[in-house]
Amino acid sequence: MSPAAQGADPAEGRKLAAQCKTCHGLDGIAKIPIAPNLAGESQMYIEKQLKAFRSGKREHEMMSLVARNLTDQQISDLAAWYQSIEINAKMPE
Amino acid sequence: MSPAAQGADPAEGRKLAAQCKTCHGLDGIAKIPIAPNLAGESQMYIEKQLKAFRSGKREHEMMSLVARNLTDQQISDLAAWYQSIEINAKMPE
């Protein structure tokens, strides 16, 4: 698991993630099937998706609203939080 | 973890996922930071994203190519495979 990018604060991200947990879970395991898991996602990937929702390059009725007012710092902190969550996967036999 | 949707075959999806594993890993834990983890994602979410890449509603230089020729059945099988992978997450203290 890579460390948070320069200037990103996972602890701050954890606070911000309170607004995300209804769909994505605070631990990043999605609570509803239309939402993706975010646990252990790379900071780079999450930042790219949040910025795409913010700019409109990617659209979703909920995420476009959520991302609209996020600052770059908030996006980095949220991404650092989800990246900091350790996940492991067990494939079926 | 919900069972595979009607008609979707995770075993077939596992075979298909051989073409996805370079970036996403066969177990769905991404191997490169620009790719998301797919392990344990809901079938609904993965189907929606693959169909969006196939239709052009969502764009990515790699995924738009990969999804272009996938059939609905292949999409369901791939989604069922990744949904069948068990994940758990451990938040930092």
N, CA and C atoms of all chains as a GROMACS GRO file, in nm:
protein
  558
    1MET      N    1   0.084  -0.118   0.000
    1MET     CA    2   0.000   0.000   0.000
    1MET      C    3   0.089   0.125   0.000
    2SER      N    4   0.072   0.210  -0.101
    2SER     CA    5   0.161   0.326  -0.111
    2SER      C    6   0.120   0.434  -0.010
    3PRO      N    7   0.218   0.512   0.035
    3PRO     CA    8   0.188   0.619   0.133
    3PRO      C    9   0.105   0.730   0.067
    4ALA      N   10   0.037   0.813   0.149
    4ALA     CA   11  -0.042   0.924   0.094
    4ALA      C   12   0.049   1.018   0.016
    5ALA      N   13  -0.007   1.071  -0.092
    5ALA     CA   14   0.071   1.165  -0.173
    5ALA      C   15   0.106   1.287  -0.089
    6GLN      N   16   0.207   1.358  -0.129
    6GLN     CA   17   0.256   1.477  -0.060
    6GLN      C   18   0.141   1.573  -0.030
    7GLY      N   19   0.121   1.614   0.096
    7GLY     CA   20   0.020   1.716   0.127
    7GLY      C   21  -0.118   1.659   0.148
    8ALA      N   22  -0.138   1.528   0.128
    8ALA     CA   23  -0.272   1.471   0.148
    8ALA      C   24  -0.280   1.418   0.291
    9ASP      N   25  -0.394   1.438   0.355
    9ASP     CA   26  -0.408   1.402   0.496
    9ASP      C   27  -0.520   1.299   0.514
   10PRO      N   28  -0.484   1.170   0.531
   10PRO     CA   29  -0.587   1.068   0.545
   10PRO      C   30  -0.678   1.089   0.665
   11ALA      N   31  -0.625   1.147   0.771
   11ALA     CA   32  -0.709   1.169   0.891
   11ALA      C   33  -0.819   1.271   0.858
   12GLU      N   34  -0.781   1.372   0.785
   12GLU     CA   35  -0.880   1.472   0.741
   12GLU      C   36  -0.979   1.407   0.645
   13GLY      N   37  -0.923   1.320   0.560
   13GLY     CA   38  -1.008   1.248   0.465
   13GLY      C   39  -1.110   1.160   0.535
   14ARG      N   40  -1.067   1.101   0.646
   14ARG     CA   41  -1.159   1.015   0.722
   14ARG      C   42  -1.280   1.096   0.770
   15LYS      N   43  -1.254   1.220   0.814
   15LYS     CA   44  -1.365   1.307   0.859
   15LYS      C   45  -1.457   1.337   0.741
   16LEU      N   46  -1.396   1.373   0.629
   16LEU     CA   47  -1.477   1.406   0.511
   16LEU      C   48  -1.559   1.286   0.465
   17ALA      N   49  -1.501   1.165   0.483
   17ALA     CA   50  -1.567   1.043   0.432
   17ALA      C   51  -1.698   1.014   0.504
   18ALA      N   52  -1.725   1.088   0.612
   18ALA     CA   53  -1.853   1.070   0.682
   18ALA      C   54  -1.968   1.098   0.586
   19GLN      N   55  -1.943   1.186   0.487
   19GLN     CA   56  -2.052   1.218   0.392
   19GLN      C   57  -2.063   1.113   0.281
   20CYS      N   58  -1.965   1.023   0.279
   20CYS     CA   59  -1.963   0.922   0.171
   20CYS      C   60  -2.009   0.785   0.221
   21LYS      N   61  -2.014   0.773   0.356
   21LYS     CA   62  -2.026   0.637   0.410
   21LYS      C   63  -2.162   0.574   0.386
   22THR      N   64  -2.265   0.650   0.362
   22THR     CA   65  -2.397   0.591   0.339
   22THR      C   66  -2.394   0.496   0.220
   23CYS      N   67  -2.321   0.538   0.115
   23CYS     CA   68  -2.314   0.453  -0.006
   23CYS      C   69  -2.185   0.370  -0.008
   24HIS      N   70  -2.072   0.434   0.029
   24HIS     CA   71  -1.943   0.367   0.011
   24HIS      C   72  -1.891   0.301   0.139
   25GLY      N   73  -1.955   0.332   0.254
   25GLY     CA   74  -1.904   0.279   0.380
   25GLY      C   75  -1.782   0.357   0.424
   26LEU      N   76  -1.765   0.378   0.556
   26LEU     CA   77  -1.646   0.449   0.604
   26LEU      C   78  -1.521   0.366   0.572
   27ASP      N   79  -1.540   0.233   0.574
   27ASP     CA   80  -1.426   0.143   0.545
   27ASP      C   81  -1.411   0.118   0.396
   28GLY      N   82  -1.494   0.183   0.316
   28GLY     CA   83  -1.479   0.170   0.171
   28GLY      C   84  -1.541   0.046   0.111
   29ILE      N   85  -1.618  -0.030   0.191
   29ILE     CA   86  -1.691  -0.145   0.136
   29ILE      C   87  -1.834  -0.097   0.112
   30ALA      N   88  -1.872  -0.096  -0.017
   30ALA     CA   89  -1.997  -0.032  -0.057
   30ALA      C   90  -2.117  -0.092   0.016
   31LYS      N   91  -2.212  -0.004   0.048
   31LYS     CA   92  -2.332  -0.048   0.120
   31LYS      C   93  -2.448  -0.071   0.023
   32ILE      N   94  -2.439  -0.019  -0.097
   32ILE     CA   95  -2.543  -0.036  -0.197
   32ILE      C   96  -2.479  -0.085  -0.327
   33PRO      N   97  -2.552  -0.171  -0.404
   33PRO     CA   98  -2.487  -0.233  -0.521
   33PRO      C   99  -2.449  -0.135  -0.632
   34ILE      N  100  -2.510  -0.018  -0.639
   34ILE     CA  101  -2.472   0.071  -0.749
   34ILE      C  102  -2.346   0.150  -0.715
   35ALA      N  103  -2.301   0.144  -0.590
   35ALA     CA  104  -2.180   0.217  -0.552
   35ALA      C  105  -2.061   0.122  -0.551
   36PRO      N  106  -1.945   0.169  -0.596
   36PRO     CA  107  -1.826   0.085  -0.592
   36PRO      C  108  -1.762   0.082  -0.453
   37ASN      N  109  -1.688  -0.027  -0.428
   37ASN     CA  110  -1.601  -0.027  -0.310
   37ASN      C  111  -1.491   0.076  -0.334
   38LEU      N  112  -1.446   0.140  -0.229
   38LEU     CA  113  -1.335   0.236  -0.243
   38LEU      C  114  -1.216   0.194  -0.158
   39ALA      N  115  -1.236   0.093  -0.074
   39ALA     CA  116  -1.130   0.048   0.017
   39ALA      C  117  -1.006   0.010  -0.062
   40GLY      N  118  -0.893   0.066  -0.022
   40GLY     CA  119  -0.766   0.028  -0.083
   40GLY      C  120  -0.745   0.076  -0.225
   41GLU      N  121  -0.839   0.154  -0.276
   41GLU     CA  122  -0.816   0.209  -0.412
   41GLU      C  123  -0.697   0.305  -0.407
   42SER      N  124  -0.626   0.314  -0.518
   42SER     CA  125  -0.510   0.404  -0.518
   42SER      C  126  -0.558   0.549  -0.513
   43GLN      N  127  -0.475   0.631  -0.448
   43GLN     CA  128  -0.506   0.774  -0.440
   43GLN      C  129  -0.522   0.831  -0.581
   44MET      N  130  -0.434   0.789  -0.671
   44MET     CA  131  -0.437   0.840  -0.808
   44MET      C  132  -0.572   0.814  -0.874
   45TYR      N  133  -0.623   0.689  -0.855
   45TYR     CA  134  -0.749   0.654  -0.921
   45TYR      C  135  -0.864   0.736  -0.863
   46ILE      N  136  -0.871   0.743  -0.732
   46ILE     CA  137  -0.984   0.815  -0.670
   46ILE      C  138  -0.979   0.964  -0.704
   47GLU      N  139  -0.860   1.021  -0.700
   47GLU     CA  140  -0.849   1.164  -0.735
   47GLU      C  141  -0.899   1.186  -0.878
   48LYS      N  142  -0.857   1.096  -0.967
   48LYS     CA  143  -0.895   1.113  -1.109
   48LYS      C  144  -1.047   1.106  -1.124
   49GLN      N  145  -1.110   1.010  -1.053
   49GLN     CA  146  -1.256   0.995  -1.068
   49GLN      C  147  -1.330   1.114  -1.006
   50LEU      N  148  -1.287   1.159  -0.888
   50LEU     CA  149  -1.355   1.273  -0.824
   50LEU      C  150  -1.341   1.399  -0.910
   51LYS      N  151  -1.222   1.418  -0.968
   51LYS     CA  152  -1.203   1.536  -1.053
   51LYS      C  153  -1.286   1.524  -1.181
   52ALA      N  154  -1.301   1.400  -1.231
   52ALA     CA  155  -1.385   1.379  -1.351
   52ALA      C  156  -1.532   1.409  -1.318
   53PHE      N  157  -1.577   1.367  -1.203
   53PHE     CA  158  -1.715   1.399  -1.162
   53PHE      C  159  -1.730   1.550  -1.142
   54ARG      N  160  -1.628   1.613  -1.088
   54ARG     CA  161  -1.633   1.758  -1.062
   54ARG      C  162  -1.636   1.836  -1.194
   55SER      N  163  -1.559   1.791  -1.292
   55SER     CA  164  -1.550   1.864  -1.420
   55SER      C  165  -1.664   1.827  -1.514
   56GLY      N  166  -1.728   1.713  -1.488
   56GLY     CA  167  -1.836   1.668  -1.576
   56GLY      C  168  -1.788   1.567  -1.680
   57LYS      N  169  -1.656   1.538  -1.678
   57LYS     CA  170  -1.604   1.440  -1.775
   57LYS      C  171  -1.668   1.305  -1.748
   58ARG      N  172  -1.699   1.280  -1.623
   58ARG     CA  173  -1.774   1.160  -1.585
   58ARG      C  174  -1.900   1.206  -1.514
   59GLU      N  175  -2.010   1.140  -1.541
   59GLU     CA  176  -2.138   1.188  -1.485
   59GLU      C  177  -2.209   1.082  -1.404
   60HIS      N  178  -2.264   1.123  -1.292
   60HIS     CA  179  -2.350   1.035  -1.214
   60HIS      C  180  -2.441   1.127  -1.132
   61GLU      N  181  -2.570   1.089  -1.127
   61GLU     CA  182  -2.666   1.182  -1.065
   61GLU      C  183  -2.624   1.224  -0.924
   62MET      N  184  -2.565   1.131  -0.849
   62MET     CA  185  -2.526   1.161  -0.711
   62MET      C  186  -2.384   1.220  -0.706
   63MET      N  187  -2.290   1.150  -0.772
   63MET     CA  188  -2.150   1.188  -0.758
   63MET      C  189  -2.121   1.324  -0.821
   64SER      N  190  -2.194   1.360  -0.924
   64SER     CA  191  -2.173   1.491  -0.986
   64SER      C  192  -2.205   1.602  -0.886
   65LEU      N  193  -2.308   1.577  -0.802
   65LEU     CA  194  -2.345   1.676  -0.699
   65LEU      C  195  -2.242   1.678  -0.587
   66VAL      N  196  -2.206   1.556  -0.542
   66VAL     CA  197  -2.112   1.546  -0.429
   66VAL      C  198  -1.979   1.613  -0.463
   67ALA      N  199  -1.932   1.588  -0.586
   67ALA     CA  200  -1.797   1.634  -0.622
   67ALA      C  201  -1.792   1.781  -0.658
   68ARG      N  202  -1.907   1.836  -0.693
   68ARG     CA  203  -1.910   1.972  -0.751
   68ARG      C  204  -1.833   2.074  -0.666
   69ASN      N  205  -1.848   2.068  -0.534
   69ASN     CA  206  -1.785   2.174  -0.451
   69ASN      C  207  -1.660   2.128  -0.376
   70LEU      N  208  -1.611   2.009  -0.410
   70LEU     CA  209  -1.491   1.963  -0.339
   70LEU      C  210  -1.368   2.039  -0.388
   71THR      N  211  -1.281   2.076  -0.296
   71THR     CA  212  -1.155   2.142  -0.334
   71THR      C  213  -1.052   2.033  -0.369
   72ASP      N  214  -0.944   2.074  -0.432
   72ASP     CA  215  -0.836   1.979  -0.464
   72ASP      C  216  -0.784   1.915  -0.335
   73GLN      N  217  -0.773   1.992  -0.230
   73GLN     CA  218  -0.719   1.941  -0.103
   73GLN      C  219  -0.814   1.836  -0.044
   74GLN      N  220  -0.944   1.867  -0.050
   74GLN     CA  221  -1.042   1.772   0.003
   74GLN      C  222  -1.039   1.642  -0.077
   75ILE      N  223  -1.024   1.656  -0.209
   75ILE     CA  224  -1.016   1.537  -0.295
   75ILE      C  225  -0.892   1.455  -0.259
   76SER      N  226  -0.780   1.521  -0.238
   76SER     CA  227  -0.657   1.447  -0.201
   76SER      C  228  -0.674   1.379  -0.066
   77ASP      N  229  -0.733   1.450   0.029
   77ASP     CA  230  -0.749   1.391   0.164
   77ASP      C  231  -0.843   1.269   0.159
   78LEU      N  232  -0.954   1.279   0.087
   78LEU     CA  233  -1.048   1.166   0.074
   78LEU      C  234  -0.977   1.047   0.007
   79ALA      N  235  -0.904   1.078  -0.099
   79ALA     CA  236  -0.836   0.971  -0.172
   79ALA      C  237  -0.730   0.904  -0.084
   80ALA      N  238  -0.662   0.987  -0.004
   80ALA     CA  239  -0.559   0.932   0.086
   80ALA      C  240  -0.623   0.843   0.192
   81TRP      N  241  -0.742   0.883   0.238
   81TRP     CA  242  -0.810   0.801   0.338
   81TRP      C  243  -0.843   0.662   0.281
   82TYR      N  244  -0.909   0.660   0.167
   82TYR     CA  245  -0.950   0.530   0.113
   82TYR      C  246  -0.830   0.445   0.074
   83GLN      N  247  -0.724   0.513   0.026
   83GLN     CA  248  -0.602   0.436  -0.008
   83GLN      C  249  -0.541   0.373   0.118
   84SER      N  250  -0.560   0.436   0.232
   84SER     CA  251  -0.494   0.389   0.357
   84SER      C  252  -0.562   0.265   0.415
   85ILE      N  253  -0.677   0.229   0.358
   85ILE     CA  254  -0.750   0.113   0.410
   85ILE      C  255  -0.691  -0.012   0.348
   86GLU      N  256  -0.657  -0.108   0.433
   86GLU     CA  257  -0.596  -0.232   0.384
   86GLU      C  258  -0.702  -0.330   0.338
   87ILE      N  259  -0.687  -0.385   0.221
   87ILE     CA  260  -0.786  -0.487   0.181
   87ILE      C  261  -0.713  -0.613   0.140
   88ASN      N  262  -0.780  -0.727   0.156
   88ASN     CA  263  -0.730  -0.846   0.090
   88ASN      C  264  -0.847  -0.921   0.031
   89ALA      N  265  -0.814  -0.998  -0.071
   89ALA     CA  266  -0.917  -1.062  -0.152
   89ALA      C  267  -0.897  -1.212  -0.149
   90LYS      N  268  -1.007  -1.286  -0.144
   90LYS     CA  269  -1.000  -1.432  -0.144
   90LYS      C  270  -1.085  -1.484  -0.260
   91MET      N  271  -1.015  -1.541  -0.359
   91MET     CA  272  -1.086  -1.593  -0.475
   91MET      C  273  -1.157  -1.723  -0.438
   92PRO      N  274  -1.272  -1.747  -0.497
   92PRO     CA  275  -1.339  -1.875  -0.475
   92PRO      C  276  -1.251  -1.988  -0.527
   93GLU      N  277  -1.263  -2.106  -0.461
   93GLU     CA  278  -1.182  -2.223  -0.506
   93GLU      C  279  -1.211  -2.258  -0.651
   94MET      N  280  -2.227  -1.129   0.042
   94MET     CA  281  -2.194  -1.126  -0.099
   94MET      C  282  -2.311  -1.187  -0.176
   95SER      N  283  -2.368  -1.113  -0.268
   95SER     CA  284  -2.488  -1.162  -0.339
   95SER      C  285  -2.449  -1.264  -0.445
   96PRO      N  286  -2.539  -1.360  -0.472
   96PRO     CA  287  -2.510  -1.462  -0.573
   96PRO      C  288  -2.505  -1.398  -0.712
   97ALA      N  289  -2.446  -1.469  -0.810
   97ALA     CA  290  -2.440  -1.418  -0.948
   97ALA      C  291  -2.582  -1.400  -1.002
   98ALA      N  292  -2.599  -1.298  -1.081
   98ALA     CA  293  -2.731  -1.274  -1.140
   98ALA      C  294  -2.766  -1.391  -1.230
   99GLN      N  295  -2.893  -1.407  -1.254
   99GLN     CA  296  -2.948  -1.515  -1.336
   99GLN      C  297  -2.874  -1.522  -1.470
  100GLY      N  298  -2.818  -1.640  -1.506
  100GLY     CA  299  -2.757  -1.655  -1.638
  100GLY      C  300  -2.611  -1.614  -1.642
  101ALA      N  301  -2.558  -1.556  -1.533
  101ALA     CA  302  -2.416  -1.515  -1.535
  101ALA      C  303  -2.332  -1.629  -1.479
  102ASP      N  304  -2.215  -1.652  -1.541
  102ASP     CA  305  -2.133  -1.766  -1.504
  102ASP      C  306  -1.995  -1.719  -1.456
  103PRO      N  307  -1.973  -1.716  -1.323
  103PRO     CA  308  -1.845  -1.668  -1.271
  103PRO      C  309  -1.726  -1.751  -1.319
  104ALA      N  310  -1.746  -1.880  -1.342
  104ALA     CA  311  -1.634  -1.964  -1.387
  104ALA      C  312  -1.590  -1.920  -1.527
  105GLU      N  313  -1.689  -1.890  -1.610
  105GLU     CA  314  -1.660  -1.840  -1.745
  105GLU      C  315  -1.594  -1.702  -1.734
  106GLY      N  316  -1.645  -1.625  -1.638
  106GLY     CA  317  -1.590  -1.491  -1.616
  106GLY      C  318  -1.445  -1.498  -1.573
  107ARG      N  319  -1.413  -1.600  -1.493
  107ARG     CA  320  -1.273  -1.616  -1.448
  107ARG      C  321  -1.182  -1.636  -1.568
  108LYS      N  322  -1.226  -1.715  -1.666
  108LYS     CA  323  -1.144  -1.738  -1.787
  108LYS      C  324  -1.127  -1.606  -1.862
  109LEU      N  325  -1.238  -1.534  -1.878
  109LEU     CA  326  -1.231  -1.406  -1.950
  109LEU      C  327  -1.139  -1.307  -1.879
  110ALA      N  328  -1.139  -1.314  -1.744
  110ALA     CA  329  -1.063  -1.217  -1.665
  110ALA      C  330  -0.913  -1.231  -1.688
  111ALA      N  331  -0.872  -1.336  -1.759
  111ALA     CA  332  -0.728  -1.351  -1.791
  111ALA      C  333  -0.681  -1.229  -1.870
  112GLN      N  334  -0.772  -1.170  -1.947
  112GLN     CA  335  -0.731  -1.054  -2.028
  112GLN      C  336  -0.734  -0.924  -1.945
  113CYS      N  337  -0.786  -0.934  -1.824
  113CYS     CA  338  -0.797  -0.814  -1.740
  113CYS      C  339  -0.688  -0.810  -1.632
  114LYS      N  340  -0.625  -0.927  -1.612
  114LYS     CA  341  -0.543  -0.939  -1.490
  114LYS      C  342  -0.416  -0.855  -1.491
  115THR      N  343  -0.368  -0.816  -1.604
  115THR     CA  344  -0.245  -0.735  -1.607
  115THR      C  345  -0.265  -0.605  -1.529
  116CYS      N  346  -0.384  -0.546  -1.545
  116CYS     CA  347  -0.411  -0.418  -1.476
  116CYS      C  348  -0.490  -0.443  -1.346
  117HIS      N  349  -0.592  -0.530  -1.354
  117HIS     CA  350  -0.685  -0.543  -1.241
  117HIS      C  351  -0.653  -0.661  -1.150
  118GLY      N  352  -0.562  -0.750  -1.196
  118GLY     CA  353  -0.533  -0.870  -1.117
  118GLY      C  354  -0.644  -0.972  -1.134
  119LEU      N  355  -0.610  -1.102  -1.136
  119LEU     CA  356  -0.715  -1.204  -1.147
  119LEU      C  357  -0.804  -1.199  -1.022
  120ASP      N  358  -0.740  -1.163  -0.909
  120ASP     CA  359  -0.816  -1.156  -0.782
  120ASP      C  360  -0.884  -1.020  -0.763
  121GLY      N  361  -0.869  -0.933  -0.865
  121GLY     CA  362  -0.938  -0.805  -0.857
  121GLY      C  363  -0.867  -0.699  -0.776
  122ILE      N  364  -0.744  -0.726  -0.733
  122ILE     CA  365  -0.666  -0.623  -0.664
  122ILE      C  366  -0.572  -0.561  -0.768
  123ALA      N  367  -0.594  -0.432  -0.796
  123ALA     CA  368  -0.528  -0.367  -0.908
  123ALA      C  369  -0.376  -0.377  -0.897
  124LYS      N  370  -0.313  -0.395  -1.013
  124LYS     CA  371  -0.166  -0.407  -1.019
  124LYS      C  372  -0.102  -0.273  -1.053
  125ILE      N  373  -0.180  -0.180  -1.107
  125ILE     CA  374  -0.127  -0.047  -1.142
  125ILE      C  375  -0.217   0.059  -1.081
  126PRO      N  376  -0.159   0.174  -1.040
  126PRO     CA  377  -0.239   0.272  -0.966
  126PRO      C  378  -0.352   0.337  -1.047
  127ILE      N  379  -0.344   0.336  -1.179
  127ILE     CA  380  -0.454   0.401  -1.252
  127ILE      C  381  -0.573   0.307  -1.269
  128ALA      N  382  -0.556   0.183  -1.234
  128ALA     CA  383  -0.668   0.087  -1.248
  128ALA      C  384  -0.734   0.067  -1.113
  129PRO      N  385  -0.867   0.055  -1.110
  129PRO     CA  386  -0.935   0.030  -0.983
  129PRO      C  387  -0.929  -0.118  -0.943
  130ASN      N  388  -0.943  -0.142  -0.813
  130ASN     CA  389  -0.967  -0.278  -0.767
  130ASN      C  390  -1.106  -0.319  -0.815
  131LEU      N  391  -1.124  -0.446  -0.849
  131LEU     CA  392  -1.255  -0.495  -0.890
  131LEU      C  393  -1.305  -0.603  -0.794
  132ALA      N  394  -1.217  -0.649  -0.706
  132ALA     CA  395  -1.253  -0.758  -0.614
  132ALA      C  396  -1.376  -0.720  -0.533
  133GLY      N  397  -1.475  -0.810  -0.535
  133GLY     CA  398  -1.593  -0.791  -0.450
  133GLY      C  399  -1.686  -0.680  -0.496
  134GLU      N  400  -1.658  -0.619  -0.612
  134GLU     CA  401  -1.751  -0.516  -0.661
  134GLU      C  402  -1.883  -0.584  -0.697
  135SER      N  403  -1.992  -0.513  -0.686
  135SER     CA  404  -2.121  -0.576  -0.718
  135SER      C  405  -2.129  -0.598  -0.869
  136GLN      N  406  -2.200  -0.704  -0.904
  136GLN     CA  407  -2.220  -0.735  -1.047
  136GLN      C  408  -2.285  -0.615  -1.115
  137MET      N  409  -2.381  -0.553  -1.046
  137MET     CA  410  -2.454  -0.440  -1.105
  137MET      C  411  -2.358  -0.327  -1.143
  138TYR      N  412  -2.265  -0.296  -1.049
  138TYR     CA  413  -2.174  -0.184  -1.075
  138TYR      C  414  -2.082  -0.215  -1.193
  139ILE      N  415  -2.023  -0.335  -1.192
  139ILE     CA  416  -1.928  -0.368  -1.298
  139ILE      C  417  -1.999  -0.375  -1.434
  140GLU      N  418  -2.118  -0.433  -1.437
  140GLU     CA  419  -2.192  -0.438  -1.564
  140GLU      C  420  -2.217  -0.296  -1.616
  141LYS      N  421  -2.258  -0.209  -1.523
  141LYS     CA  422  -2.290  -0.072  -1.565
  141LYS      C  423  -2.167  -0.002  -1.623
  142GLN      N  424  -2.051  -0.023  -1.558
  142GLN     CA  425  -1.929   0.045  -1.606
  142GLN      C  426  -1.884  -0.012  -1.741
  143LEU      N  427  -1.886  -0.146  -1.754
  143LEU     CA  428  -1.842  -0.207  -1.880
  143LEU      C  429  -1.934  -0.165  -1.995
  144LYS      N  430  -2.064  -0.157  -1.967
  144LYS     CA  431  -2.158  -0.115  -2.073
  144LYS      C  432  -2.137   0.033  -2.106
  145ALA      N  433  -2.102   0.113  -2.004
  145ALA     CA  434  -2.074   0.256  -2.029
  145ALA      C  435  -1.948   0.271  -2.114
  146PHE      N  436  -1.847   0.192  -2.087
  146PHE     CA  437  -1.725   0.196  -2.171
  146PHE      C  438  -1.757   0.148  -2.312
  147ARG      N  439  -1.842   0.047  -2.323
  147ARG     CA  440  -1.878  -0.008  -2.455
  147ARG      C  441  -1.958   0.094  -2.535
  148SER      N  442  -2.047   0.165  -2.471
  148SER     CA  443  -2.134   0.260  -2.544
  148SER      C  444  -2.065   0.395  -2.564
  149GLY      N  445  -1.960   0.421  -2.487
  149GLY     CA  446  -1.891   0.550  -2.497
  149GLY      C  447  -1.939   0.651  -2.394
  150LYS      N  448  -2.038   0.608  -2.311
  150LYS     CA  449  -2.087   0.700  -2.208
  150LYS      C  450  -1.975   0.731  -2.109
  151ARG      N  451  -1.890   0.635  -2.091
  151ARG     CA  452  -1.769   0.655  -2.010
  151ARG      C  453  -1.649   0.625  -2.099
  152GLU      N  454  -1.544   0.704  -2.088
  152GLU     CA  455  -1.432   0.686  -2.180
  152GLU      C  456  -1.301   0.662  -2.108
  153HIS      N  457  -1.222   0.570  -2.159
  153HIS     CA  458  -1.087   0.552  -2.109
  153HIS      C  459  -1.009   0.488  -2.223
  154GLU      N  460  -0.884   0.537  -2.243
  154GLU     CA  461  -0.812   0.493  -2.362
  154GLU      C  462  -0.803   0.340  -2.372
  155MET      N  463  -0.788   0.275  -2.259
  155MET     CA  464  -0.774   0.128  -2.259
  155MET      C  465  -0.911   0.060  -2.252
  156MET      N  466  -0.992   0.103  -2.156
  156MET     CA  467  -1.119   0.032  -2.131
  156MET      C  468  -1.217   0.046  -2.246
  157SER      N  469  -1.210   0.156  -2.317
  157SER     CA  470  -1.301   0.174  -2.432
  157SER      C  471  -1.271   0.069  -2.538
  158LEU      N  472  -1.142   0.033  -2.551
  158LEU     CA  473  -1.102  -0.070  -2.649
  158LEU      C  474  -1.144  -0.208  -2.599
  159VAL      N  475  -1.112  -0.233  -2.471
  159VAL     CA  476  -1.139  -0.366  -2.413
  159VAL      C  477  -1.289  -0.397  -2.420
  160ALA      N  478  -1.370  -0.296  -2.389
  160ALA     CA  479  -1.515  -0.322  -2.376
  160ALA      C  480  -1.586  -0.325  -2.511
  161ARG      N  481  -1.523  -0.268  -2.611
  161ARG     CA  482  -1.592  -0.246  -2.739
  161ARG      C  483  -1.658  -0.373  -2.792
  162ASN      N  484  -1.587  -0.488  -2.783
  162ASN     CA  485  -1.641  -0.610  -2.847
  162ASN      C  486  -1.699  -0.710  -2.749
  163LEU      N  487  -1.714  -0.668  -2.622
  163LEU     CA  488  -1.769  -0.763  -2.524
  163LEU      C  489  -1.919  -0.780  -2.546
  164THR      N  490  -1.967  -0.905  -2.536
  164THR     CA  491  -2.112  -0.928  -2.548
  164THR      C  492  -2.175  -0.907  -2.409
  165ASP      N  493  -2.306  -0.896  -2.404
  165ASP     CA  494  -2.376  -0.884  -2.276
  165ASP      C  495  -2.344  -1.003  -2.185
  166GLN      N  496  -2.338  -1.122  -2.245
  166GLN     CA  497  -2.310  -1.243  -2.166
  166GLN      C  498  -2.170  -1.236  -2.106
  167GLN      N  499  -2.073  -1.195  -2.188
  167GLN     CA  500  -1.935  -1.186  -2.138
  167GLN      C  501  -1.926  -1.082  -2.025
  168ILE      N  502  -1.998  -0.973  -2.042
  168ILE     CA  503  -1.999  -0.868  -1.938
  168ILE      C  504  -2.058  -0.924  -1.809
  169SER      N  505  -2.168  -0.999  -1.821
  169SER     CA  506  -2.229  -1.058  -1.701
  169SER      C  507  -2.136  -1.159  -1.635
  170ASP      N  508  -2.071  -1.240  -1.716
  170ASP     CA  509  -1.981  -1.342  -1.660
  170ASP      C  510  -1.862  -1.277  -1.588
  171LEU      N  511  -1.802  -1.174  -1.650
  171LEU     CA  512  -1.689  -1.103  -1.587
  171LEU      C  513  -1.734  -1.039  -1.455
  172ALA      N  514  -1.851  -0.976  -1.460
  172ALA     CA  515  -1.902  -0.908  -1.340
  172ALA      C  516  -1.930  -1.009  -1.229
  173ALA      N  517  -1.984  -1.124  -1.270
  173ALA     CA  518  -2.013  -1.230  -1.171
  173ALA      C  519  -1.883  -1.282  -1.109
  174TRP      N  520  -1.778  -1.293  -1.192
  174TRP     CA  521  -1.650  -1.340  -1.139
  174TRP      C  522  -1.598  -1.244  -1.030
  175TYR      N  523  -1.590  -1.116  -1.064
  175TYR     CA  524  -1.532  -1.022  -0.968
  175TYR      C  525  -1.620  -1.007  -0.843
  176GLN      N  526  -1.753  -1.019  -0.864
  176GLN     CA  527  -1.841  -1.013  -0.745
  176GLN      C  528  -1.818  -1.134  -0.654
  177SER      N  529  -1.777  -1.245  -0.711
  177SER     CA  530  -1.763  -1.369  -0.632
  177SER      C  531  -1.638  -1.369  -0.543
  178ILE      N  532  -1.554  -1.268  -0.564
  178ILE     CA  533  -1.430  -1.263  -0.484
  178ILE      C  534  -1.461  -1.196  -0.350
  179GLU      N  535  -1.421  -1.263  -0.244
  179GLU     CA  536  -1.449  -1.211  -0.110
  179GLU      C  537  -1.343  -1.109  -0.070
  180ILE      N  538  -1.387  -0.994  -0.019
  180ILE     CA  539  -1.285  -0.900   0.028
  180ILE      C  540  -1.319  -0.857   0.169
  181ASN      N  541  -1.214  -0.822   0.244
  181ASN     CA  542  -1.242  -0.751   0.368
  181ASN      C  543  -1.142  -0.638   0.383
  182ALA      N  544  -1.187  -0.540   0.458
  182ALA     CA  545  -1.111  -0.415   0.467
  182ALA      C  546  -1.073  -0.390   0.612
  183LYS      N  547  -0.953  -0.338   0.632
  183LYS     CA  548  -0.908  -0.306   0.767
  183LYS      C  549  -0.867  -0.158   0.770
  184MET      N  550  -0.947  -0.080   0.845
  184MET     CA  551  -0.919   0.063   0.853
  184MET      C  552  -0.798   0.086   0.943
  185PRO      N  553  -0.717   0.187   0.912
  185PRO     CA  554  -0.606   0.219   1.001
  185PRO      C  555  -0.660   0.262   1.137
  186GLU      N  556  -0.584   0.232   1.244
  186GLU     CA  557  -0.629   0.273   1.379
  186GLU      C  558  -0.652   0.421   1.389
   0.00000   0.00000   0.00000
